[in-house]
């Protein structure tokens, strides 16, 4: 979904923050018939708006790193960058990063006892 969204000319609006309601909005948009790239771009914008809002509450540093499978969705990464106003750093393999950190955390805690 990352690559097609970057071909969008006019992102459609998705307003719901609830995934069930957002799904209904996407289905309604699909019935209206805009290009799929515009619908995907709208989904990315809705997600990025939520991420930016949450990140703003927590606070952002100059170095922002995105991990997990979603980091492989370049369309979403670019829209989140736009929303937060900062570049996002991506690990070469972002998917196992969270699991690796979770595995190392107990080792680090044990070392500091």
ChimeraX attribute file (.defattr): number of C-alpha atoms within 10 A of each C-alpha:
attribute: neighborCount
match mode: 1-to-1
recipient: residues
	/A:1	16
	/A:2	19
	/A:3	14
	/A:4	16
	/A:5	24
	/A:6	18
	/A:7	16
	/A:8	17
	/A:9	11
	/A:10	13
	/A:11	21
	/A:12	21
	/A:13	16
	/A:14	22
	/A:15	15
	/A:16	14
	/A:17	12
	/A:18	8
	/A:19	9
	/A:20	10
	/A:21	13
	/A:22	16
	/A:23	14
	/A:24	13
	/A:25	18
	/A:26	19
	/A:27	12
	/A:28	11
	/A:29	19
	/A:30	13
	/A:31	9
	/A:32	9
	/A:33	10
	/A:34	13
	/A:35	18
	/A:36	18
	/A:37	21
	/A:38	22
	/A:39	25
	/A:40	25
	/A:41	28
	/A:42	22
	/A:43	24
	/A:44	24
	/A:45	24
	/A:46	21
	/A:47	19
	/A:48	21
	/A:49	19
	/A:50	15
	/A:51	15
	/A:52	20
	/A:53	14
	/A:54	12
	/A:55	13
	/A:56	11
	/A:57	9
	/A:58	9
	/A:59	9
	/A:60	13
	/A:61	9
	/A:62	9
	/A:63	9
	/A:64	14
	/A:65	13
	/A:66	17
	/A:67	18
	/A:68	16
	/A:69	12
	/A:70	14
	/A:71	21
	/A:72	19
	/A:73	15
	/A:74	17
	/A:75	21
	/A:76	25
	/A:77	21
	/A:78	17
	/A:79	21
	/A:80	24
	/A:81	16
	/A:82	16
	/A:83	16
	/A:84	18
	/A:85	11
	/A:86	14
	/A:87	15
	/A:88	18
	/A:89	14
	/A:90	16
	/A:91	15
	/A:92	10
	/A:93	12
	/A:94	16
	/A:95	16
	/A:96	13
	/A:97	16
	/A:98	12
	/A:99	10
	/A:100	10
	/A:101	10
	/A:102	11
	/A:103	11
	/A:104	11
	/A:105	11
	/A:106	11
	/A:107	10
	/A:108	10
	/A:109	9
	/A:110	8
	/A:111	8
	/A:112	7
	/A:113	5
